């Protein structure tokens, strides 16, 4: 039985092939880039990105946009962000 790959993006755009999904995502890059940034930040700080992290996420995305979304811009943005700078690491007990 053939797979039914039809679907709709959150804004109502119909999607049925990978190329159509790529086209829809590239027409609206900001939600995709913010989601990527929030997940990168969450990985870096070891916790979920919360509502109070969103200003930092938006700032990282703005800075990355200025460099055509280079990966290094995202990484440096996360490393320079307040949530990353203020995160605490776990202390090893040595047992």
N, C-alpha and C positions, 0 to 999 in steps of 0.2 A: 504494500500500500504506500503510495507516495506521501511525503510529508507535506503538511499544510504550514507554510512558513509565513503566511500573511499575518500582519499585525498593524498596530497603529502606534505612532510615537505620542508622547503625552500632549502634544499640541494638535493632534488629530491627523498628522501627515501619515499616509498609508506607506507601509514598508513591507516588501515581500522578498527582497533579495539583499545579499550583503552590500552590493554597490548602492542600492537605494538607501540602506541604513547609513552608509558612509556619507552619501550626499546630504541626508537629513542632519547628521551630526556636524558636518562641516558648515552648514548654513547657520547653525546655532552653536558656535564653539564655547561660549561662556559657561553654560551649565556643565558641559563635559569637562572643561578645564578646571572649574571650581571643585567639581567632584573629585577629580584626580588630585588636586592640591590638598583637599581636606583629608583624603586617604593617605597621602604621603606624610602629611603632618601627623596624623594619627599613628602611623607606623613609627615615625621618628620619636614621638613623645611617649609611646607605649600606652596610649589610651584613646578613646573615641574623640573625635573632634566635636566639641560642644558648641552651642549657640554663641558663647562668648569668645570662641575662636574665629568666628566668621569675619570680623574686621581684619584679622591677620591674613586669613585665606584670601580675601578680596585684595589686600595690599600685595600679596605675593603674586597673584594673577596679574594685577596691573603692571608690576615690575617685569614679569615674564613676557607680557604682551609687547613691551617696548623692545625686547630682544627676539621677537618672532617665536616666542614660546620655546626657547632652548631649554633642554633638560637641566643644564647647569644653573639656569635662572631659578628654576623651581627648587633645586637642592640648596642653593645659596640662600634663597628666600626663607626656606624652612629653618636652616641652620641659624640665620640671623633673627628669626622671629622670637618674640617674647615667650610664647609657650615652650619653645625648645630651650631657650636660654634659662628659663626658670624651672625646668623639669629637674627632678631629683632622681638619681640613680639608686638602685637597691644596693645595700652594703652586704658584701659577702660575709658569712659568719665564720668560715674557715673550719667547719666541723667535718 
